[in-house]
Amino acid sequence: MSTTPEGVQDGAAAKRGAFSSRQVFIFAAIGSAVGLGNIWRFPYVAYENGGGAFVIPYIVALLTAGIPFLFLDYALGHRFRGSAPLSFARLRRGTEGLGWWQVGICFMIAVYYAAVMAWAVRYAIFSVTEAWGDDPEGFFFGEFLQLGDPGVDATPVWGVLIPLLLVWAAILIVMLLGVQKGIGATSVIFIPILVVAFGILVVRSLFLPGAAEGLDALFTPNWGALTDATVWAAAYGQIFFSLSIGFGIMITYSSYVHRHTDMPGSGLVVGFANSSFELLAGIGVFAALGFMAQASGVAVGEVATSGVGLAFVAFPAIISEAPAGALIGVLFFGSLVVAGFTSLVSVIEVVISGVRDKFEMTRKGATIAVTVPMALISLVFFSTTSGLYVLDILDHFINQFGILLVAVISMLVLSWGLRVLPMFSDHLSDGSSIVVGAWWRVLVSIVAPIGLVLVLGLAFWEDVKTPYGGYPAWMLGVFGWGAAGAVIVFGFLAAQAKWRDPEALSKVHFNEKGAQS
């Protein structure tokens, strides 16, 4: 039991910000986890990696790596009550750089993630009139993005720049409102809207001609795929990409939760809610692709795709052909906007929280200091005729060699370097009906790292063997390998800066049972 007077705890919470309840925290965590990757990445990954059989490695990855690592993030943030850098520093001063590495990753993700949201905002409007006409692909890459040759071009694309400005203005407002009134309230409102809107989209898609063929293509199991290591790697990679673990978000969010919250129970709700939404997305997307395949007279495999191609080329083609296509378009692109917004908010909060803790800044000061530079960089690189190229490279390398790499290293440092898992398991089990014991420590220290090393190894070999996307070597060097390396260098340089309030590193104390004292 805590021996710190409630008033002291309340004062600290008022200064940093806090979620008003466990329910708000869960909504915020789900809002972070459920993002663009759930809608446009999972369905195709499942289809390409065994269809219905992919469910087995996916569930194994969720239970052996995803949820266990989510618990690890929760334990670190909830016990040490700080941003990613502060939580790591309070644990052991020498590990602070891991937290700043995660901050650097979030900064990189935020500047390009906002651009995709801007595209989705425009396409929600385009859906009403089907502005792309008879050639969705030519419209997206040509008229809308005005894409030129691979390279970096400063020519602005006003159709992207203006909605991108609006996205950043909305983000600034939410972040200025703070943890509860901004992040928490946004999630509590947006997540139910997202579930309802996407649910309507799925139901509508299921009644399209050819929907059954699409679902058959997705769920027909290829049992032979289970013997392929790349399929298992895809499952582990998908879990880490979609659960918002390993790069500071859940550390930060869990630091805003009341001391006596049941964190393992919350983690199970978040983990299974995220996976349920991915399954829902798979059903909706492939039902719609089945309709498109039937209308085009081709196999589902010929129209199945993921990422930008699915969202901004395949779905507009579906919208043009489907009955009540405008409704499908508004629901689909509206869902992308809502899912993307709650995820983007969580990514930016990692950076704001780290800056606030390090330099003892006010919420307003840190928000402006972080968000304005992010917005400027985002506008410079992603509202131009070369924006898609830079976005594609940065997204690939930051995800593969940023998020996954720091996740592996932090797991190994915490498990084998500092050997803090017993302390963390005691903390998580305290006040929870779920006993986080030896099973969890084995998964975090052995099983999950092996799974992620497999993913990283395969990804590294593939990128060395075949330059990603056929891009020029200098672009891959700057925006790919260079960006992935830059966040590492930034992390350990930022850790050398002095804390504005050195006492912040020792303000949280614990007794032998892990309770605040």
Helices and strands as residue ranges (DSSP letters): H 6-16, H 22-33, H 36-40, H 42-48, G 51-54, H 55-61, I 62-66, H 67-80, H 84-91, G 93-95, H 96-129, H 136-138, I 139-144, H 158-177, I 179-184, H 185-206, H 211-219, G 223-227, H 229-242, H 249-254, H 263-296, G 300-302, H 307-309, I 310-314, H 315-321, H 325-359, H 363-382, H 387-398, I 399-403, H 404-412, I 413-417, H 421-429, H 438-442, I 443-447, H 448-465, G 468-470, H 473-475, I 476-481, H 482-494, G 502-506
